[in-house]
Amino acid sequence: MKLLVLLLLTLTCRAAKRPNILLCIADDWGWPHASIYANDTVVQTPAFDRIAGEGALFHNAYVSSPSCTPCRNSLMTGQWHWRLGAGANLYGTLAQSVETYARLLKKSGYHTGSWRKSFGPGKLQGKFLEDHPAGKVYKKGFPAFLAERPNKETPFCFWLGASDPHRGYKKGSGKQSGMDISKVKVFPHFPNDEEVRSDVADYYFEVQRFDSDVAKAIAQLEKIGELDNTIIVITGDHGMPFPRCKSNLYDSGTRVPLAIRWGGKIKPGEVFQNFASLTDLAPTFLAAAGVPQPKDMTGKNLLPALTGGGDMELRPFILTGKERHVPSQEAPDMGGYPSRAYRDHQYLYIRNYETGRWPNGTPNWQKAAIKDAWYGDTDNGPTKSYLIDRKDDSPEYQRFYDLSFAKRPADELFDLKTDPDQLNNIAAEKPELLKKYQALLATELSKSRDPRNGGPAFDFDAQPYGGGSPKFPKNRR
């Protein structure tokens, strides 16, 4: 019966005019840094807010991994990143055995393309060299892509990438743009000091620049009369490039803004509280286009939720994980900091597999496996330097430092009702609860065929690495 329903849905979608798809994805943009979330009155994102208001806003959208390459690979393939071999690592590649939604849409008649950052960083191989996993790269952007559309009847799929708000930033750019630094809200694992607030404002400046790129693309759709027949998605690939954010499994690293608009299909003003993964986008796009979903996609089609089913059609919990970001341990260890997490509305549980390693890279840069790597899983910037420089000033600043850089236990458990910012690990205090969440995580990872939980063996740490690392600053020597 289910096969018959799927066949009828596919035939219906193909008979109707198939929707265009515009995916707008920022680089290092995390939740809740959009003005519609009302967390901070300083950052302004009118394009994101418009799409959310005219479509759906997600409060609990998560990446598979808080690292560029694995997040993007998982989004393209609709699979958890730990199923993608070397593609689970920063600077990994894509296995020849997997397929991407853009290539499948192209085979079904879509005009596909991409701009700026899509796959990567990493090295493409084999079939992906000839046929890009996100679609042909258009260096002149969305207008050039539209100019090559075969005709007005051809549906299109475009990946609008960005380098914003990835570091580095022009220091003081946020303040110089007119932002009131005193009103910037910082995560509570940071000191509420001007140096940090100013750094966050510089990040906001680039978030707003990305938002303006999205606004231009929306204007293009309106100009050609395709706005309502286009599924518009706006999101980021993981949390902000600050300590305890990017490359970490706390919400500050894995939770991202997400808004989706599809005129006439999604009721304006929809708000979702249950969980969505960016791995869910690929099967959603394929379903909307009437293209069968490959069996190896673990993502969940969002259309039933978006078109009237509501929160009950979304996930009641979410999985996230991390393999190797930067090889930032001490020589000769070229490993990462492998970890997995299970999060529902009540608790976040994190399993750290290598507790002898530094979760965000060694502070002992003279001993680093990559020459001069300095806390290599955390991008260099004013906030990073400030936390390190102030750690001996007081117990309060030592705690700020430890939350970002100190070694961690195998098990972390946080009560999100009393500790929404995930600062107080209660794993040792709640042994029975810990056992419950250990079992929940293990069961779901086993179902997903995770190599670290009974799936096909794979040595993530043994894979080649083609990138660099944040270095110990020369001016500190």
Summary of the structure (lengths in Angstrom):
residues: 477
radius of gyration: 21.6
end to end distance: 69.0
largest distance: 69.0
contacts: 1697
relative contact order: 0.16
helix: 36%
strand: 15%
